[in-house]
Amino acid sequence: MENLEPTNSQTESGDQADAIAHARLKKTAGIVLVSAAFAAMLWQVVQIYLTGMRHVTHGLLLIVGICLPLMLGTYLYTRALPAREDRRKAVRFSFFALFVFYAAVLLGALIISRVDYQAFAETKAAYWKNFDLMTNFNPLETVRLYINAIKYNYIGMEIPLSNLVGNAMLFMPMAVFLPCLFRPMQKLWLFALTMFLLLVAVEALQLLLACGSCDVDDVLLNLAGTLIVFGILKLPFLQRLLKQLYLLPEPAQPQPAEATEEKNPPNATA
């Protein structure tokens, strides 16, 4: 009588086919989610450039609506990749795309959407006429005003809290993006200097384009927020987690001894 039970080779080939099908499904789902996140990024950038960032909650909704599908899609896509280097490249591509989106949102929310292009001359003239009201070059003066407003509750809690906490949080993602994407930025002094120059440039642009208050306390709060996150991410267990997620750049590879000898040949003997 003929044996109708599947052989081991048939079972193994069936399992392999199922594994390939599951990998394709994960890869397809990952591509769909990442594509949807990219489309949402583009749409949100256009909206912010046209209308600006309406509220702090708008930024939080961006995190939920864009970061989550991007992270889930990248996870599913990388699960279908067998090679570690391919997974690493996919993760870092998505991470870099998120950085570009974040930088574009900052530019749109802080500069582009605030400029009055139709009446720029009049707006700039009014800005400089009220220069003392629109600028602050005394460190911690604005912070003290907001703290007193919270203490005595004479303008409500929302405005001072959103400005203090919002300014501290606004550039915090830079403490994740810059050290993870650019190896030199893992040095504290270089990261702090870069952030300081970037923040000063933002305030200077707001002053020149008459599109926001030029306030030294904004620089201090933004810088303090980024340095706090930078220090937290230096904790050993978080560094290990970032490495496992392929977010930290690979350590610099030491040069082979042969290459070193070629660059520094021994002195010729007579």
CORTA-V880517 format. One record per pair of residues at least 4 apart in sequence whose C-alpha atoms are under 6 Angstrom apart, sorted by the first residue. I is the first residue (numbers start at 1). J is the second residue. Records with the same first field share a line. If there is no record, write none. Layout:
I = J  J
This chain:
6 = 10
23 = 80
26 = 30  76  77
27 = 77  80
30 = 73  74  76  77
31 = 35
33 = 69  73
34 = 70  73
37 = 66  69  70
45 = 105
47 = 51
48 = 52  53  108
49 = 108  113
50 = 113
52 = 109  113
53 = 109
61 = 65
62 = 66
63 = 67
64 = 68
67 = 71
69 = 73
78 = 87
88 = 246
92 = 96
105 = 109
106 = 110
107 = 111
108 = 112  113
109 = 113
114 = 211
115 = 211
116 = 120
120 = 124
124 = 210
127 = 131  210
134 = 213
135 = 213  214  215
136 = 215
137 = 216
139 = 217
140 = 217
146 = 160
148 = 152
149 = 153  154
150 = 157
157 = 161
158 = 162
161 = 165
162 = 166
163 = 167
166 = 170
167 = 221  222
168 = 221  222  225
169 = 225
171 = 222
172 = 225  226
174 = 178
175 = 226  229  230
177 = 181
178 = 182  185
179 = 183  185  186
180 = 247  248
185 = 190  191
188 = 192
199 = 219
203 = 214
205 = 209
206 = 210  211  212
207 = 214
218 = 222
219 = 223
220 = 224
233 = 238
242 = 247  248
243 = 247  248
261 = 265
